Structure formats: structure tokens, C-alpha cells
Amino acid sequence: MKMENNIKFLRRSQEFDISQEELAYAVGVTRQRIIQVESGEIPSAVLMLKISYFFNKDPREIWSGNLVVSTLRELRDKRTLKLNVE
């Protein structure tokens, strides 16, 4: 399954104008991972939030709808589970 996004558009915009490598460094992943995500591969919820934070956007402004909600819910559920175990 692919997840449409506008990372490439944001990255190349006048406001940011950065390379894949610069974005990768800023969010703590490899350039290859940025290429994969720009191509539609679904990122982890953590990476989704890091990229959103970097661009100062709500994740729903970067990625297409329903998958964003389910991915972020999955992260929330994992955190809740972890807190209950500890």
C-alpha cells in the first residue's frame, strides 16, 4: 500500500528549498529512507511526526487522510501499552 504525500513539494518550496539529504539529517534518518517515503512508502508514526514537526505542518496536511489517523493511533496505543506495562 502506498501513502500519498507532498514532502517533495514542501522540500523544494521557496520556504524550505532543501535536499533529501538535508531533510534526512534533520529528522535522523538516511537519504534512502526519505526517498522511500517520498515514493509513497508508509513511514513509522514517529518519522511521520518528525517530518511534520520539521515542516511545521499537521500530518494530515502532508499525508493523505485515513492512513495518517490509523498510523498515529497505532503510536498512541503502543505508548499507552508501554505505560501500562511499566
Phi, psi and omega per residue, in radians:
M1 nan 2.422 3.133
K2 -1.817 2.642 3.114
M3 -2.154 1.865 -3.137
E4 -1.079 2.508 3.111
N5 -2.668 2.953 3.102
N6 -2.111 0.611 3.140
I7 -1.084 -0.797 -3.114
K8 -1.042 -0.742 3.115
F9 -1.071 -0.840 3.140
L10 -1.097 -0.769 -3.096
R11 -1.064 -0.658 -3.106
R12 -1.561 -0.070 -3.102
S13 -1.152 2.799 3.120
Q14 -1.068 -0.550 -3.122
E15 -1.132 -0.628 -3.075
F16 -1.954 -0.943 3.119
D17 0.784 1.069 -3.141
I18 -2.155 2.791 3.120
S19 -1.488 2.936 3.053
Q20 -1.062 -0.688 -3.133
E21 -1.103 -0.724 3.125
E22 -1.148 -0.717 3.096
L23 -1.136 -0.762 3.126
A24 -0.999 -0.806 3.134
Y25 -1.078 -0.743 -3.092
A26 -1.119 -0.580 -3.096
V27 -1.829 0.031 3.015
G28 1.388 0.589 3.076
V29 -2.279 -3.135 3.103
T30 -1.506 2.808 3.057
R31 -1.049 -0.663 3.126
Q32 -1.039 -0.661 3.132
R33 -1.177 -0.676 3.085
I34 -1.105 -0.739 3.095
I35 -1.010 -0.794 -3.135
Q36 -1.077 -0.793 -3.116
V37 -1.164 -0.756 3.099
E38 -1.066 -0.497 3.140
S39 -1.440 -0.041 3.054
G40 1.926 -0.010 3.088
E41 -1.183 2.449 -3.080
I42 -1.335 2.139 3.127
P43 -1.416 2.880 3.009
S44 -1.143 2.800 3.108
A45 -1.062 -0.653 -3.141
V46 -1.118 -0.803 3.122
L47 -1.132 -0.680 3.100
M48 -1.007 -0.773 -3.135
L49 -1.222 -0.664 3.107
K50 -1.094 -0.776 3.130
I51 -1.140 -0.755 3.120
S52 -1.063 -0.770 3.121
Y53 -1.092 -0.752 3.138
F54 -1.008 -0.786 -3.120
F55 -1.491 -0.014 -3.121
N56 0.987 0.827 -3.119
K57 -2.271 2.662 2.956
D58 -1.206 2.447 -3.138
P59 -0.923 -0.568 -3.138
R60 -1.191 -0.311 3.075
E61 -1.424 -0.292 -3.101
I62 -1.810 -0.734 -3.106
W63 -1.938 2.765 3.127
S64 -1.275 2.218 3.061
G65 0.055 -1.725 -2.898
N66 -1.059 -0.631 3.140
L67 -1.167 -0.550 3.093
V68 -1.090 -0.839 -3.113
V69 -1.080 -0.807 -3.112
S70 -1.180 -0.638 3.131
T71 -1.175 -0.743 3.123
L72 -1.220 -0.593 3.062
R73 -1.122 -0.696 3.114
E74 -1.042 -0.752 3.103
L75 -1.104 -0.796 3.127
R76 -1.040 -0.768 -3.131
D77 -1.120 -0.686 3.105
K78 -1.128 -0.710 3.122
R79 -1.149 -0.741 3.130
T80 -1.090 -0.773 3.117
L81 -1.072 -0.762 3.141
K82 -1.095 -0.734 3.135
L83 -1.144 -0.638 -3.128
N84 -1.263 -0.518 -3.141
V85 -1.309 -0.684 -3.102
E86 -1.304 nan nan
